[in-house]
Amino acid sequence: MNRLIARRLALTLLLLPCGALAQEGDEALSGAEVVFLGEVHDNPAHHERQSALVGEMKPTALVFEMLTTDQAARIHPEHLKDAAAMAEALEWDDSGWPDFAMYYPIFTAAPEAAIFGAALPREEARQVQGGDLAAIFGETAGFYGLDEPLPLEIMAEREALQKSAHCDALPADMLPVMVGIQRLRDARLAETALEALAVHGGPVVVITGNGHARKDWGAPAMVHMAAPEVRVAALGQGEGGTPPDGGFDAVEDSPAVEREDPCKAFTGDGSPAN
């Protein structure tokens, strides 16, 4: 059995229970060593739920998609008593992420947890166009499947998702680049979570978007690929009755947030680009 077939079989086995789980997140996530808590980034209710779960789980470490390694190193115990000081230390206002007030309670919910940053460095993202994912990621790339291309049908599905997510405005030759960046981000999250687990033990909680928390091909799948013995669970959070795509151990729902049409950023009037 070649490595690609073995990996796909392992992912199939990993996903079997996901569609049938009806438990609340608390029960479905119990006992996992690495827990991914998904979100829609600008939904305050999603962050409130993450904060509540973190308070219950008392993780040894928190891994944030939103932080670089350098930013995580700037956080000191005194910041847990001063949201403004932490935001300033992280230069959050220049980061492009939503209001820090939504994220701050997650930090304070587990004051003893080590903080890890898993953001993909911008210089690595810029190398994807015309670059080799394995070479960009480094010597551990093979553990996360970055040394092999995706199966054609999965690549086509992921390109279609990127096309839709960017309002049909991306040139065709940019779609595989965006998929490559997504794979690198998933791998960075997975590797950082495993590093946190090796150093501190479990449970480790990962705060990330639903797209990275999905178990079919996101960061949980890459954790399983690299370390199949590690128990992994993932929560997806939907909005207004619409669940997130991908396999999860539990899916919860919150009211949708009112927001401007994101397509305006691409077309100016909110209509898809054709």
C-alpha positions as CSV (number, residue, x, y, z in Angstrom):
1,M,0.0,0.0,0.0
2,N,1.6,3.3,-1.0
3,R,1.7,6.3,1.3
4,L,-1.0,8.3,-0.4
5,I,-3.5,5.4,-0.2
6,A,-2.6,4.7,3.4
7,R,-3.1,8.4,4.3
8,R,-6.5,8.5,2.6
9,L,-7.6,5.3,4.4
10,A,-6.5,6.7,7.7
11,L,-8.4,9.9,7.1
12,T,-11.5,7.9,6.1
13,L,-11.3,6.0,9.4
14,L,-10.8,9.3,11.3
15,L,-14.0,10.8,9.8
16,L,-16.4,7.9,10.2
17,P,-18.0,9.0,13.5
18,C,-18.3,12.7,12.7
19,G,-21.6,12.8,10.8
20,A,-23.4,10.8,13.5
21,L,-22.4,12.7,16.6
22,A,-25.2,14.5,18.3
23,Q,-23.5,15.3,21.6
24,E,-23.0,18.8,22.8
25,G,-19.4,20.0,22.3
26,D,-18.4,19.5,25.9
27,E,-19.1,15.7,25.7
28,A,-17.9,15.2,22.1
29,L,-14.5,16.8,22.8
30,S,-13.9,15.1,26.2
31,G,-10.8,13.0,26.4
32,A,-9.0,14.4,23.4
33,E,-5.3,15.4,23.7
34,V,-5.6,18.1,21.0
35,V,-8.9,20.0,20.6
36,F,-9.6,22.3,17.7
37,L,-12.2,25.0,18.4
38,G,-13.4,26.4,15.2
39,E,-14.9,29.9,14.6
40,V,-16.2,32.4,12.2
41,H,-13.6,35.0,13.0
42,D,-15.9,38.0,13.6
43,N,-18.7,36.2,15.5
44,P,-18.6,37.2,19.2
45,A,-20.8,34.2,20.2
46,H,-18.2,31.8,18.8
47,H,-15.5,33.4,20.9
48,E,-17.7,33.3,24.0
49,R,-18.1,29.6,23.4
50,Q,-14.4,29.0,22.9
51,S,-13.7,30.9,26.1
52,A,-16.2,28.8,28.1
53,L,-14.8,25.6,26.7
54,V,-11.2,26.6,27.5
55,G,-12.3,27.5,31.0
56,E,-13.8,24.0,31.4
57,M,-10.9,22.1,29.8
58,K,-8.1,23.9,31.5
59,P,-5.6,23.2,28.7
60,T,-1.9,23.1,29.3
61,A,-1.3,25.1,26.1
62,L,-3.3,27.3,23.8
63,V,-2.3,27.5,20.1
64,F,-3.6,30.5,18.1
65,E,-3.9,30.8,14.4
66,M,-3.9,34.6,14.8
67,L,-0.4,34.8,16.5
68,T,3.1,34.5,15.1
69,T,5.7,32.7,17.2
70,D,7.2,36.2,17.9
71,Q,3.9,37.6,19.1
72,A,3.2,34.6,21.4
73,A,6.6,35.2,23.0
74,R,5.6,38.7,23.9
75,I,2.8,37.7,26.2
76,H,3.6,37.9,29.9
77,P,1.5,37.0,33.0
78,E,0.7,40.7,33.7
79,H,-1.0,41.0,30.3
80,L,-3.8,38.7,31.6
81,K,-4.9,41.5,33.8
82,D,-4.8,44.2,31.2
83,A,-6.5,43.7,27.8
84,A,-5.2,47.0,26.4
85,A,-1.6,46.2,27.3
86,M,-1.8,42.7,25.7
87,A,-3.3,44.1,22.5
88,E,-0.6,46.7,22.3
89,A,2.1,44.1,22.9
90,L,0.7,42.0,20.1
91,E,0.2,45.0,17.8
92,W,-3.3,43.6,17.3
93,D,-4.8,46.7,15.8
94,D,-2.4,46.3,12.9
95,S,-3.0,42.6,12.5
96,G,-6.2,42.6,10.4
97,W,-8.0,40.3,12.9
98,P,-11.3,41.3,14.5
99,D,-11.7,43.2,17.7
100,F,-9.3,41.9,20.4
101,A,-12.0,42.2,23.0
102,M,-13.5,39.0,21.5
103,Y,-10.3,37.1,21.9
104,Y,-9.0,38.4,25.2
105,P,-11.3,36.2,27.4
106,I,-9.9,33.1,25.8
107,F,-6.5,34.0,27.1
108,T,-7.8,34.7,30.6
109,A,-9.9,31.5,30.7
110,A,-6.7,29.5,31.1
111,P,-4.2,31.8,32.8
112,E,-1.7,28.9,33.4
113,A,-1.7,27.7,29.8
114,A,1.4,28.2,27.6
115,I,0.7,30.3,24.5
116,F,1.9,29.2,21.1
117,G,1.6,31.1,17.8
118,A,1.0,29.2,14.6
119,A,0.5,31.9,12.0
120,L,2.1,31.1,8.6
121,P,4.9,33.7,8.1
122,R,4.1,36.0,5.2
123,E,7.4,35.3,3.5
124,E,6.5,31.6,3.3
125,A,3.1,32.4,1.9
126,R,4.7,34.5,-0.8
127,Q,6.9,31.6,-1.9
128,V,4.0,29.3,-2.7
129,Q,3.5,30.7,-6.2
130,G,5.9,28.7,-8.3
131,G,7.4,27.1,-5.1
132,D,7.5,23.7,-3.7
133,L,5.4,23.2,-0.5
134,A,7.8,20.7,1.0
135,A,10.8,22.9,0.4
136,I,8.9,25.9,1.9
137,F,7.8,24.1,5.0
138,G,11.0,22.3,5.8
139,E,12.3,18.9,6.6
140,T,9.1,17.7,8.4
141,A,6.9,18.4,5.4
142,G,6.4,14.7,4.7
143,F,4.7,14.1,8.0
144,Y,1.9,16.4,6.8
145,G,1.6,15.2,3.3
146,L,3.2,18.3,1.8
147,D,5.6,16.2,-0.2
148,E,2.8,14.9,-2.4
149,P,0.2,16.6,-4.6
150,L,-3.5,16.3,-3.6
151,P,-5.6,13.8,-5.4
152,L,-7.1,15.5,-8.5
153,E,-10.7,15.4,-7.2
154,I,-9.8,16.9,-3.9
155,M,-7.7,19.6,-5.5
156,A,-10.6,20.5,-7.8
157,E,-13.0,20.7,-4.8
158,R,-10.6,22.9,-2.8
159,E,-10.0,25.2,-5.8
160,A,-13.7,25.6,-6.2
161,L,-14.0,26.6,-2.5
162,Q,-11.2,29.1,-2.9
163,K,-12.9,30.5,-6.0
164,S,-16.2,30.9,-4.2
165,A,-14.6,32.3,-1.0
166,H,-13.0,35.0,-3.2
167,C,-16.2,35.9,-5.0
168,D,-15.0,34.4,-8.3
169,A,-12.5,37.2,-8.5
170,L,-9.3,35.2,-8.5
171,P,-7.5,34.4,-11.7
172,A,-7.5,30.7,-12.4
173,D,-3.7,30.4,-11.9
174,M,-4.1,31.7,-8.3
175,L,-6.5,29.0,-7.2
176,P,-3.8,26.3,-6.7
177,V,-1.6,28.9,-4.9
178,M,-4.4,29.7,-2.4
179,V,-4.9,25.9,-1.8
180,G,-1.2,25.6,-1.2
181,I,-1.2,28.4,1.3
182,Q,-4.1,26.8,3.1
183,R,-2.3,23.5,3.3
184,L,0.8,25.2,4.7
185,R,-1.4,26.9,7.3
186,D,-3.0,23.6,8.3
187,A,0.4,22.0,8.6
188,R,1.8,24.8,10.7
189,L,-1.2,24.6,13.1
190,A,-0.8,20.8,13.3
191,E,2.9,20.9,13.9
192,T,2.6,23.6,16.6
193,A,-0.2,21.7,18.3
194,L,2.0,18.6,18.4
195,E,5.0,20.6,19.7
196,A,2.8,22.0,22.5
197,L,1.6,18.5,23.3
198,A,5.2,17.2,23.4
199,V,6.4,19.9,25.7
200,H,3.4,20.4,28.0
201,G,1.2,17.3,27.7
202,G,-2.5,17.5,27.0
203,P,-5.0,18.8,26.6
204,V,-3.9,21.4,24.0
205,V,-6.5,23.7,22.6
206,V,-6.2,25.2,19.1
207,I,-8.1,28.4,18.3
208,T,-8.7,28.7,14.6
209,G,-11.2,29.2,11.8
210,N,-13.6,26.5,10.9
211,G,-11.8,26.0,7.6
212,H,-8.7,24.9,9.5
213,A,-10.5,23.0,12.2
214,R,-12.3,20.6,9.8
215,K,-11.3,17.0,10.2
216,D,-11.6,15.9,6.6
217,W,-8.6,17.8,5.3
218,G,-7.7,20.6,7.8
219,A,-5.2,20.7,10.6
220,P,-6.8,17.8,12.6
221,A,-6.3,15.5,9.6
222,M,-2.6,16.6,9.5
223,V,-2.2,15.9,13.2
224,H,-3.6,12.4,12.6
225,M,-1.4,11.9,9.6
226,A,1.8,12.8,11.5
227,A,0.8,11.3,14.9
228,P,-2.1,8.8,14.5
229,E,-1.8,7.8,18.2
230,V,-2.8,11.3,19.3
231,R,-6.5,11.7,20.2
232,V,-7.9,14.7,18.3
233,A,-11.3,16.3,18.4
234,A,-12.8,19.3,16.6
235,L,-15.7,21.7,17.2
236,G,-17.2,23.5,14.2
237,Q,-19.4,26.6,14.8
238,G,-22.1,27.6,12.4
239,E,-24.2,30.7,12.0
240,G,-28.0,31.1,11.6
241,G,-28.6,27.4,11.1
242,T,-25.9,26.9,8.4
243,P,-23.2,24.5,9.6
244,P,-19.6,24.8,8.5
245,D,-18.2,22.5,5.8
246,G,-16.1,19.6,6.7
247,G,-16.2,16.8,9.3
248,F,-16.3,17.7,13.0
249,D,-16.9,15.8,16.2
250,A,-19.5,18.4,17.2
251,V,-21.2,21.3,15.4
252,E,-22.9,24.1,17.3
253,D,-24.8,27.1,16.0
254,S,-25.0,30.8,16.9
255,P,-26.9,33.7,15.5
256,A,-25.4,35.1,12.4
257,V,-23.5,38.4,12.5
258,E,-24.6,41.3,10.4
259,R,-21.8,42.2,8.0
260,E,-21.3,43.9,4.7
261,D,-21.1,41.8,1.6
262,P,-17.5,40.6,1.4
263,C,-17.7,40.6,-2.4
264,K,-17.6,44.4,-2.3
265,A,-13.9,44.2,-1.6
266,F,-13.4,42.5,-5.0
267,T,-16.0,44.2,-7.2
268,G,-17.1,47.4,-5.4
269,D,-20.8,46.5,-5.7
270,G,-21.1,43.2,-4.0
271,S,-21.7,41.2,-7.2
272,P,-19.5,38.2,-8.0
273,A,-16.7,38.9,-10.5
274,N,-17.1,37.0,-13.8
